[in-house]
Amino acid sequence: MALPSHGSNPHYLYESLNLSQPEQFIDFSANLNPFGPPPALQEKWTEAYELITTYPDPNASSLTSKLATQCHVEENQLLVGNGGAELITLIGRFLAGGRVCIVQPAFSEYEAACRSAGCDLIDHTLKDGEWQLDPEHLIEKMDHLDAIFLCTPNNPTGVVYERDSMMALLRESEKRNCFLILDEAFVDFLSDDATYAQAIPTFSKLIILRSLTKMYAIPGLRLGYMIAHSGIISSIKALQPHWSVNALALIAGELCIDQEDHMTKTCELIEKERRKLHQFFKENNYIHSTSSVNFYLLKDLNLDDQTPLLRFLMTNGIVPRHTENFPGLEGRWLRFAIRTKDENRTLMEVLGKWRR
């Protein structure tokens, strides 16, 4: 059974499972802000229309300046890209032919980008159901590696790794000349300051990936950025196509990062709904990952393969993300975004129906 390799676009998943798509469904497979984009973006959109008649700034200067100020880094330590996917692809090319370790389970684009660049890949798979780092075992591999990809908060588990473990990895990666690539695409959903951007001046082997499409629900615009030492940024920028990021995405990014109230309201909703969902799962004998962000893994302990539950949910208008293509998960879990209060209530009703 060939299932789609990413979330969103639910019709592909319905087709692959040979299921009729209901007229009404809720897409829990995409980890986006349940409130959608900031209202201010829609207010600005008509005015932004004129931007399509001019070439965008190839250096994304204005957005870069605002992001650098927000992240407390220098402008030459930041590179704006056409979504995280482009930046991951550029990193793959930067590492071309090198030996790369991916801490699994993880976003599949790391492997795809590195394979296309001829990298030699190895996996470091975390223990299923716990997904906590064992830094000593990972550090042991560094002498034979050029880079490590590590997603924190992790996608798909939502787990945040202990800071002491992360700092140990940073220190050893510097000592052993191994790039540590931290994907922080979902860090904005954490109530605490969990980014490692402040470590950039100290650790020359650290590369951080960030996304604007998750918190601000603008995946169609493709917008992300990278933080690293200026020499790394310069080398990777040289691999990037000219005018990589379109003008509408640039103006949207500038507007979105000013919407602090939107972020605060979102984090409050996510925290409240996460507690409610976790309580329901406990009462109804479902097991879930100890996620700290806007998505989580879930499974029915009575099933080794969650496909029957997946099919039931989709027939009832609930679209989760399968995990068949996540090494270390192989379909034993389903991933769900945390959505609005009413949508989460619908999910719980359908899961209750499955139990009956």
JONOR-V216342 format. One record per run of one state. SS is the DSSP state (helix for helix, strand for strand, loop for the rest). FROM is the first residue (numbers start at 0). TO is the last residue. Records with the same first field share a line. If there is no record, write none. Layout:
SS = FROM-TO + FROM-TO
This chain:
loop = 0-8 + 16-24 + 27-37 + 53-59 + 71-73 + 81-81 + 94-97 + 104-107 + 116-118 + 125-133 + 144-145 + 151-161 + 175-177 + 183-185 + 189-195 + 199-204 + 211-217 + 221-222 + 227-228 + 237-245 + 256-258 + 283-284 + 288-293 + 300-305 + 315-316 + 319-319 + 322-332 + 337-339 + 355-355
helix = 9-15 + 38-52 + 60-70 + 74-76 + 82-93 + 108-115 + 134-143 + 162-174 + 186-188 + 196-198 + 218-220 + 229-236 + 246-255 + 259-282 + 306-314 + 340-354
strand = 25-26 + 77-80 + 98-103 + 119-124 + 146-150 + 178-182 + 205-210 + 223-226 + 285-287 + 294-299 + 317-318 + 320-321 + 333-336
